[in-house]
Amino acid sequence: MQKTSIIMTVFPKQLEYMKASIDSIRRFTKKGSYELIVVESGGSLETRNWLAEETEIRSLFFDQELTMSQALNEGIYTSNYDSILIMHEDTLVTENWLELLSEELYKSKNIGAVGPLTNFSDDGQADAVQFSSMEELLTYAKGISEMKSVELRLTLSGFCLLFKRSVMETTGILDEQLDGDISIIDFCLRIKKNGYKLGLCRHVYVHHYGINEICTDKNYQKSFKSKWGYNIEDIKTESNVLKLLVFPIETAFKILVVGLLKGGSATALKLRQMYPNSEVEYYCIDQISNSLIHEKFDYIILNSKIHYEETLALMKEMLTDQGQVLVELFNINFFGVVRRLLLGEGLEDERRYWKVADIVSLFEEAGFQELDFEYVFDDNLQEQDNSFIAGLGNLVEELPQEFRISSFLVSARMVPKNELLHGLFDELLQTYSDDVLSDILRFPTTQIISSIDSYDGFVVSLLNYLGISNFDRKKLDDVLPYLVRAYELETDNSFTLINLATVMHSLGDDERALGWLESIGDKSEHVNEWISKLKKTIYDERLAETKIKFLLRRIENDVEREDAAMELIALLQQNGVSTNQVIDIVMVDIVDKIGTFNRIAINCFNAGLYEAVIPLLERSYAVNPENDDTLFNLGYMLFKFGAFNEGLDFVKKIREPNDDVLRLQQDIEECMNHGYK
């Protein structure tokens, strides 16, 4: 692993965040693999005093407050190693973070920079996760670290960015005429321009509080546009539009992304990652001409700033019969736009705004037959937003229906969905082709069933075929809607009843499966045999459940507890009962849940049934996260399993530790200090 120069900027009033970040670096980064350079500007005496005592940190102090790009450059000037990592002071790193990032950075000479997944980012580098404790955060990070997934990106966030010194020497340092995220975006674009790739390591997690984020200074934004010829927001992923693409990952489609930039598209890169079997092409709008009409695409995604009046007719010619044009259009009646106009700020530069009626006219004039709308709502309303909306409500009789909608997601088709689907239904019933089936299943289930309701063909057979096809494809949520609709149309159709029984049996609901089979009028010999087997299975399951309840109650009430525990362990070892079954019965039928969970967990550990131990204790912890017995047992078991950090975290939660607790804590800390694995 290459040694790394970690450069952290710290600004006034951020001491506690910085200390927590440095503590996590020390805890989860191999000693000797890095140098830590902290750049402090603004003259915070408390911060400087703390840093002055930290001899392992190289601290750079500046009396005047530097911009972020200036501060990072100062750190880069003094750095020593071939790998350089810039990071914010409000971050928490996790186990093996730097090793994993470095591994990906040096996999290829073409990779210029990499960054981790996080919880706070402006453009798709974040995962929607929340944690109630440090333990949960670390568990999550450890869980994703095994997946080794890297996504190519147009830009990366500067909260934690690792790059090669050789790349910086080619690209140049951060542009000090820019600042904040704008300077990082500029740096990333220059890396890309020099032929390097940027990678988002989705298997590395670094937590980001996001206290000093996005630089919105208009002067910096103007400087960026002057330098690159387009706005900051033009490089971002069309993340809202991508929500309209709901087909399976393995599906192969042709997708065209049309944007404003000649150098590439974040949206196209994201699509290639999301749908590796699909062919994704990108063209700048200036490159679109009549010479491309011969190419046909299943989806065309248009940038929101394109002049559609001039391009929609051409886009229509480039669509397959089932193709769609997808675009996000901004709402002129959104309260945020209205407020800007009332305050005299005007509309945002170059952004185009629309009314629903104008959108419909626009696409109809271009020859599209059907439009679908989805709405993007502003979910981050502040108190002043609600006050503004309430104030306007007092002035007018009725606010526009779309007042809270920030934009419209539009899907436009040349051929109406019903017409398309009815034709596909005819083809499927004639040939039962996998290709035709895939074309049908790209539509939402609700739409398919709605189209079937207006179809003149063999409806019940079609519903059964589509339901079982989804079952075979393991799309279980899309199975029952078809079969239930088939049952509603013909309640005595034996084919439907058998299919319903099959699905219920596969889901583990034998009682419902039995009910569907018994509803069949003229039962075949095979059906009668299946009914007999299900009745026996249900009887055996009820008998086993009664047995487990009996044993658990004996364990709970200390009635021949050891014998009952041994018998329960034997059932677990013989797969006569699962850990989840035991947990479910304890949660429903046992009063002393915590005591019972802990006793069974200890017995499982002593019997070598290790896979059951942690799930039982975790459920006990969920019932009461402050129970000392549970905390001690979790700490002890994790210690024995080699998870020292996690075990120590649980032990330290015990509020009044006794000698046993203190001894366990000491044992764990000694193992950690000696580096035992």
Secondary structure, DSSP 8 states (H G I E B T S, - for coil): ---EEEEEEE-TT-HHHHHHHHHHHHHHS-TTSEEEEEEEES--HHHHHHHHT-TTEEEEEESS---HHHHHHHHHHH--SSEEEEE-SSEE--TTHHHHHHHHHTS-TTEEEEEEEBS--SSS-B-----SSHHHHHHHHHHHTTS--EEEES---TTEEEEEHHHHHHH-S--TTS-HHHHHHHHHHHHHHTT-EEEEEEEEE-EE--SS-----HHHHHHHHHHHSS-GGGGS--HHHHTT--S-TT---EEEEEES-SS--HHHHHHHHH-TTSEEEEEEGGG--GGGTT--EEEEEE-TTS-HHHHHHHHHHTEEEEEEEEEEEEETT-HHHHHHHHTT--S-TT--EE-HHHHHHHHHHTT--EEEEEEEE-----HHHHHHHHHHHHHSSS--TTTTEEEEEEEEESS-HHHHHHHHHHHHHHH--HHHHHHHHTS-HHHHHHHHHT--S-HHHHHHHHHHHHHHTT-GGGTHHHHHHHHHH-TT-HHHHHHHHHHHHHTT-HHHHHHHHHT-SS--HHHHHHHHHHHHHHHHHHHHHHHHHHHHHHHHTTSSHHHHHHHHHHHHHTTSS-HHHHHHHHHHH-S-HHHHHHHHHHHHHHTT-GGGHHHHHHHHHHH-TT-HHHHHHHHHHHHHTT-HHHHHHHHTT-SS--HHHHHHHHHHHHHHHTT--
